[in-house]
């Protein structure tokens, strides 16, 4: 079960998620401090570690639109947040997958801050309202990258598997 800690509207740009004035900071270990930096209340809760890993941001359509800055996904991954959105901007979604940020495409999602969600592979159940919403699963290859923790971890795992298979044969 995961709690909704932020609900945002449609067309949330990467500049809202990670403001451009912080673009000089690119290290994944440093970007989390700037997550939603212009929302002082939410950013402060993140910085004070009041929001547990696995918490959920619920978004409307086109989450992550705008520039292709990878830091927008990195800043959320740094807090181990999950984003459940009606849909995602294409480049943001690919950046999120590459970094291992948990993203869930749920076109009918209805939730508000404080709701408890149960996120499964084919449905999101809002335990607070009792409503259930179908999920559009990512292609298996993309989901495998997220499950591995990102593209680098996925590639490392695949290389080690091939080495192990080669050593056996």
N, C-alpha and C positions, 0 to 999 in steps of 0.2 A: 504494500500500500504506500502511496506517495501523496504528499500534500501539495496542492497548488499554492505557490508562493507569489506568483505574479500572473496577472491576466493582461494581455495587450491586444490591441485592435489589428486590423488589416494593415498591410504595407509597412511593417516595422523594418526600417532600413538598417543596414550595417552601421550607419553613423549613429543611430540611437543605441544600438547594442554596444558598439565600441567607437566612441567619438574620434573623428579624424585628427584632432589635435594631439592624440596620444600615439600616432602612427610611428613615431620614432622608437617606441617600445614594441619589440617583436618577439622577445623570448617568452615561450609559453609559461615559464615560471613567474613572469612579471605581468603578463596581460590581465590576469584575473582581477586585479585591483581596479581596473577601469570598466568592468561590466556595468552597463547602464549608468555610467558615471553622472549623467545629467539628471538622474532620478536619485537625489541625495538619500532619501529614506531607504530605498531598496539597496542601493550601492553600499550604504552604511551597514545594513543588516548582513550583506555578503561579507564585507570586510571584517565585521565583528564575529564572523562564523556562527551567526544565529540561524542560518539556513542550512539544514543538513544535506549531505550528498544524496542524490536521488530525488530531490525536490523537483517540482514541475513548474515550468512556464507554459501557460496555455496561450496560444496565439491564433489569430484569424488567418486570412489568406496572405500569401506572398511574404512570409516571414523571411527576413534576411535579404530583402531587395536592396538595390543600390550598388555600391562599389563591391568589388570582389575581394575585399580585405579578409584574409584568413584569420586575422585577430578576432573578428566577430565570433567565429566558432571557438577559437582558442580560449577566449575570455570566459565563455560558458562552460567549456570542458574543464577548465581549471577549478571550477566549483562543483564539477560532476553533476550538473543539472541535466534534466531531461526536458526536451522541448516537444510538446504535443501541439501541432498546428493543423489548420484546415489544409494548408499546403505550404511549400517552401519555395523560395526563389532558387532557381537551378544551381547557380554557382555556390550559394551559401550551403545548399544541401550537399554538394560534392565536397566542399571544404569540411563540413561537419563529419561526413563519412570518413574522409581521409584522416581526420584527427580523432575519430572514435567517439564523437559526441552523440549521445543517444537522441535520435529524432524519431518521432512517430507522426505519420500522416494520418489524420483522422478528420475527414471532411465535415462531419456533423457534430464535432465536439461541442458540448455545452458544459461549462464549468466556471466557477468564480473562485477568487482567492479564498483559501481555507477549505475548499472541497477536498475530499480524499478520493484518489483515483487508483483503480487497479488496472494496470497496463499489461495486457496479454498480447500474444502474437497476432491475434485476429480481432480483438475488441478492446476498447477502453470502457471500463465500468465506473461510473461516477457513484461511489458508495454513499455519498451524501444525498444525492437526488434520487438514486435508484435507477437512473437511466443508463442505457448501454449504447455504445456507438461503434460501428465497424471501422476497422483500420485498413488502410491500403498498404499491404506489406511491401517493403523494399525488395528488389530482386535479391535472390539468395547470395550472390557474390558481394553485393553491397552490404548486406546484413552481416555477412561473415567478417568483413573488414571492421565494422563497428564492434562486433562481438569480440574480436581480437584486440581491440583497444586502439585501432587506427591502422593506416596503411603501412607504416613502418613495422609495427608489431606483427601485422598479418604477413608481410613479406618475410620477416625474420622467421616466423613460425613455418612458413612454406619451405623456405630454404633448409631449415633444420629437418623437416619431414623428408625432403628429397635426399638429403645427406644420409639420414637414417635408413631410408629405403635402398639407397645405393650401397650402403655398407652390408645390408642383409643379402643383397643379390649379387 
